[in-house]
Amino acid sequence: MSRSAHPAGPRHADVLTEGHYSAPAADLNVLDEKVWARTVTRDADGALTVGGIAVARLAEEFGTPAYILDETDFRARCRAWADAFGPDADVFYAGKAFLSRAVVRWLKEEGLNLDVCSGGELTTALDAGMPAERIAFHGNNKSVAEIERAVRAGVGRIVLDSFQEIVRVAHIAQRHGIRQRVQIRVTVGVEAHTHEFIATAHEDQKFGIALAGGQAAEAVRRALSLDGLDLIGIHSHIGSQIFDMAGFEVSARRVVQLLAEVRDEHGVELPEIDLGGGLGIAYTSEDDPREPHEIAKALSDIVTRECEAAKLRTPRISVEPGRAIVGPTAFTLYEVGTVKPLEGLRTYVSVDGGMSDNIRTALYDAEYSVALVSRTSDAEPMLVRVVGKHCESGDIVVKDAFLPADLAPGDLIAVPATGAYCRSMASNYNHALRPPVVAVRDGGAHVIVRRETEEDLLRLDVG
């Protein structure tokens, strides 16, 4: 996944070179279980169903585009992560992936904690009943008002991201007569993306306090010296959409080295280590994510091994899977509006959504799958680019995929693995209305985030 994209979007009319895209599947009607939510299947008529409900019914009742979220799958993934790490570790769902009051209630019921990174996310968490002690508060520039709210609410931890924030949180906590539990986020010089890790100087970013030059060690010294803070551990985050555990190994080694320095310098063994999130999911059939129990064992083995080498007690481990929980549980349902063949290139399939409901393709050059879901088809595969209705050439939902050649306006297609970041990053570009999130479970469907209306847009426009 590329992190660089031209402001005008990718070059969208190039002739694709041989091998640029995968060959079409032998049967376009087959759904790859890796990229679809667990209860997704096709019924006897060939239409896609989720939670026992046909997509045609969902489209008729809730309209398109719509994010369709499999609640059964979401809850199962929460339990899988909690069971994999067990009672001696903590799993914090990263709310930035997708957050709503319903999701908060599900997390609470399934025993997960919650990581928030803004005042809005914190408000949502508290309003939905998440116990404050099970909330962690992230962010590289938390406002005074946000810190005040978090401290007064009694959040379980605040992750400190700068020298200024160390003082700021300590001052606010002391003023309220509280010793606020905190972790320090350190930048360990490791960045991991997809199948790669690069162990070089990646301190050039806005997050964290660098290990290099003794900055992290100085941050620890300052935090330990302030009465308003209870320093409980070190936090590290190395990237996103990670499949390879090698980056975590390098990161854990460097964090444990810092813990050893803290013990030797201050006589304190910090009890916790948070290894962050960024764990990958399958967006296409070519992706091969690890199961939670594999990840848990790998991380536990890495930390235990490094601590034994440093003669440290093994700290309590925390992780923050967000995408890995919610990402696979949802798909975006669209209606086809136009089908435009371009001789010698590909066919452009326009849908009733676009970059306003999924900016990741334009922003990150992200790859997605797509399927015809209102029916099956025996037609030959055709190379398509699924695009939106926005006034932007970079308005691309799926860059290159195969759909049946008899695809027509009015057909329903769906893009799987859109549970993470799509609704969170959705916009009103071109004054588009953000789609609803519809939760399905055991034959029932209900809206957990309603579709925006034109009245919503006008309500904010004060003239």
N, C-alpha and C positions, 0 to 999 in steps of 0.2 A: 504494500500500500504506500503510495507516494505521499509525501507531505508537501510537495510543491505543485502548484497549479497556477496557470496564467489567469489573471483577473477576468479575462473574457471567456474562460472555460477552455477545456481541452480542444485540440484540433479535431473537429468533429466530422470532417468529410474526407478524410484520408482513405485511400484504398488500403485495406488491410493486407499485410504481407502474409504469406503462407506460414501457418504455425502460430500466428498472433493470438488466435482464439482456439479453444478446444473444439474438436469435432462434435457434431450433434450426437446426443444420446441415441441408442438404438431404438428406443421407444420414448417419444416425448411425453407420453401420458403417465409414465412411471414417475413417482415422487421420491426423491432421495431423502430418506428419513434423517440424514445428517443435517439438512438445512431447513426442515419443516418441523413445526411444533408436534408434540407427541401424539395428539389425538387427531391429527390431520390424516384424511384418507379420501378415497373416491367412493361414491355410492354406486348402486347398481346401474345408474344412468350415466356414470362417468363424471358427474359433477363433484367438485371438492367439497368435503364436509370437515368441520372442526367442532369438537365437543358434541358431535351428533347433529349439527345444524348445517344445512346446505348453504353455500355462499350466495346463491341466488336469493334465498330468503333474507340473509343478512343485508345484501345490497338493497333489496326492496324495503326493508324496515328501517335501515340506518343510512342508506345512501352511500355513494362513493365520491371521492376516495374515503377509505376508513382504515384505521389500524385495528386489526382483529387479534385479540390477545387471548391465548389459551390459559385460563386460570389454573386448570389442573396441572399443566406442564410447569407453570411458574412455581406453584407450591411444591411440586415434586423436585424441582431443581434446588429450591431452598433447603429442603430436607436432605437432599444428596450432599450439598456442601456442608451443612451442619453435621451430618453423620460422618462425613469423611474426615473432618478435623477434630471432632469429638469435644468432650467437655473441657479439655485442657487448652483449648485454643478459642479464638474469637473470629467469627465471620461477620464482617460489616458490609452490607449491601451498599454499593455506591449509587446514591440517589441521582447523581447527574445523568446516569444512563436513561432512566425514566422514573418519574416520581409522581404519585397521586395519593390521595387519602386512602383509596382502596388498597393500593400497593403497600402503604405503610401498615394497614391493618393485617394484610396477609403476612408481611414480614414479622410483625409482632406475634401473630398466632403460630408461625412456623419456627420461632425461636431465634431469628436472626437479629443482629444489631443493624444500625443504619448510619451511614456516612453522609453528611451534608456539606455543602460548600457555599451556601449563601443564606442570607436572612430569609428569603422566600422558601427555600428548602427546609430550613429549620422550623419556620412557621407551619408548613404543611405537616411536618413530622409530629410536632407537638399537638397540633389541632386534631390529628387523627389518632392520638393516644399513645404514641410511642414513648415509653418511659425515658426521661431525659438522660438517665444514667447509661442507657444503651445507645446514645447518640455520640458520634464523633464529628467535630466541626473542622473542616479543611478550609483552605483558601490562601492565596498569596497576598491579599490586601483586604483583610477583614476590616470593616468600618468599626468605629468605636461603638456605634449603636448595635451592630451585630454582636460584638464581643460582650457588651452589656447584657443583651438578651440571652446569650448562651450561658454566661456566668450565673445570672439570676435564675435561669431555668434549671441549672445544675447538670449541664451536659457532662457525660462521662469523661470526655477528653477533648482538648483543643490542640490541634496540630500547629505548632509554631513554625513560621515560614521565613522569619527574618529577625535580625537583631532588634529592630524597632518593635516588632510584635512581642518579643519576649518582655520588654519593658511595659508595653501597652497592656498586655493581659495581666501581668503581675500587679500593675497599678490598680486596674479595675477590680481584680479579685480581692486585693488587700482592702480597698475601699468598702467592699461588701462583707469584709470579715471572712473571706473564703480562701482556702488553699486549693486552687484550681488544678486538677490533674491535666498534665500536658505531655505531649511528645514533641520532639524536634525533628522536622523533616530535613534530611540531609541529601545532598546531591553526591552520588558515589562515583561519578565518572563512567557510568555504564548506561547505554541506551539499548533497549531491545525492541525490535519490531518484527512482526511475523516470524520468519524462520531465521533471523539473524540477530547477533548482538555484536556491538562494536565497543570494545573496552578501551576507549580513548577519552579525551577531555570533553565531556558534554556538560560542563558547568555553565556553558553559555546558554542559559535559559532562565525564565522568571521564577521557577519554583525552587524552594529549598535553600539550604546553606551548605556550601561546598565543603567536602572533606579536605580538599587541597588547601595548602597554606595554613592548616590548623584552625580554619574558621569554625568548623563544626565543633571541635574541641573547646574553642572559646565560647561558643553558644551554650554548650553544656555547662561550662563553668559559671556563666552568668545566670542560667536558669536555676542552678543549684544554690546560688547565693541569695535568691530573692524569696522573701517570706510568703508572697502570694502564690507561689508555684509549687506544685508537687510533680517533679519530673519523673515519669514512669517508664519512659523508653524512647527509642529511636524509630523514626519512620523513613522508609525508602520506597520510591516508586521509579521504575526504570523504563516504562514505555507502555505500549498498548498493542492489542491483537497479537499476543505472544504465544507461540507454540513451543519454542525451544526453552528448556529450563537452564541452559548454560548461563544466561545473563543473570538469573536469580542466584546462581552459585557464586559468581563474582561479586554481586551486590552483597550477599550475606556474609561473605568473607570480609569485605571491607567494613561492614557495619559491626561485625563481631570484633574486629580489630579496634574500632572506636570504643566499644564496650570495655575491652581490656584496658585501653588507655584511661578510661574513666575510673575503672577500679583501681588502677595503679596510682593515678593522680589524686583521686578524691576518696578512695576507700569505699566506693559505692558500686554495687552491682545492680544496674538498672534491670527491672523485672520483665520488661516487654520489648518486643521487636515487631514492627508492622512492615510487611513486605509489599504492601500495596496491592494493586490489581493489574488490569491490562491483559488478563488471560483470554486467549483467543476463542472464537467460535467459527463454525463453518458457514460462510456466506455462499460458497459454491462447492461442488462435489470434490474439487481439488484440495479443499482445506481439510485438515485432519487434527481436530482439537483433542486434547487429553480429557479423560474423565476426572471428576473431582477427587476420587480416591487416589488416582495416580499423582495428581498435583499435590495433594496433602502429604502423601508419603515422601515424594521427592523433596518438598520444602522442609519437612520435618527432618529428613535425613541430612540435608545440607546444613541446617542450623545446628543440629546435634553434633555433627562431625566437626564443624568449625569451632563450636564452643568447647568441645573436648580438647581440641588442639590448643586452645587458648586457656585451658583450665578454668573455664567459667561455668557456672550453673546455666543450664539451658533455659533461656527466657520463654515466657508465654508468647506464642506466635499469633499475630492477627493477619488477616487478608481481607481484600476489598473487591470481591467479584461483583461487578454490576452488569456489564455486557454479557458475561458468561452465564448469568442467571436469566435476565430478561430478553436478551438479544434473540435467542432461538424461539422464544415463546409466541412471537407475533409475526404477522405478515400484513402487508398493505394491499388492500383490495381496490382495484381500479376498473373503470369501464373504458374500453377502447373507443376513441372518437374518430380517428382517421388512420388509414393504412396507405403509406406513400412509398411505392417501389422506386428506387433509383437505379437505373440500368448500370450494371457493372460494379455497384457499390454494395448496397444493402437496402432493406426496407425499413422505413421509419414508421414506428407505431406510436401514435400520440394518445396519451391517456388524460384523464380529467384531474390529474394532480401534477406533480413534478418537483422541482427543486424547493418549493415551499414546504413540502412534507418530507423530502429526503434530500438534504443538501450535501450528503457525504460523498456522492459520486462526483459532483462538481468541485467540492472542497478538497477531498483527499484522493481523488481518482479511485475511489472504492469500487469493488466489484460485487455484483449481486447476481442471483439467479432469477428466473421468471418462468411462469407456467400459465398456460390456458387452463382456467379452472371452472368455467361454466359448463364445459362439455369435454369429451374426448374427441380426438381427430386422428384419422389415418392418413392425412395429407402429408406430402413431403415436407421436410424441414426447410425453413427459410431463415437466412441470417437477418436479424433485426437489431435495431437500436430503439429502445423504449425511451421516449422523450415526453416532457411535460408540455403544458399549455402556456408557459410563461414567455415573455418577450425577451428571450436570452438564448443565444446559440449554445451556451453551456448547460442548458436545462436538460440534463440527461439523467435518467433514472437507472437504466441498465445499459452499459456501453455496447456490449456485443453478446448476443445469445441467439438461440434457435427457437422459433415458434412454428406451429403448423402453417403451411402456405395458404390454407383456407380461412385464416384469421380475418375477422370482419368487424366493422363498427358495431357496437352493442355487446360484443363478447366481453366477458369478465376475465381479467388476468390478475395474477397476484405475485408479489415480490416477497419472498420469505426472509426471515432473519432481520426484520426491521424493528424489533422491540427496543433496541438500544439506540439512543441518540436521535432517532428520526423525529419523534414527537418532541423531545427535549430541545432540539435545534430548529424546529419548524418556525416558519416566519409568515408574515403577511405580505410578502413580495407581490407586487401588482395588486395589492389589496385582496389577495387570496384569503379564503377562510380556512383556518386550520381544521383538519379532520378530527372526528371523534375517535376515542379509544373505546372499543366495545369488548368487554370481557365475556367469554363463553365458557360454560361449564355444565356438563351433564344435561345437555339438551336445552339449556336456558342461556339467554344472552341479555346483557344489560350494559348501558353506557356508564363508564366510570369517568370519562372526561367528555363533555358534550361538544358537538360541532359548534364552531363559532358562527355567528350570524352577522349580517350586515349591520344590525342594530348595535352589536358589540363594537364594530369598527367605528361607527358614528358616535358612540357613547364616549369614546376617548378623544374625539375630535371636537375641541371646545370652540371652534370657529374663530 
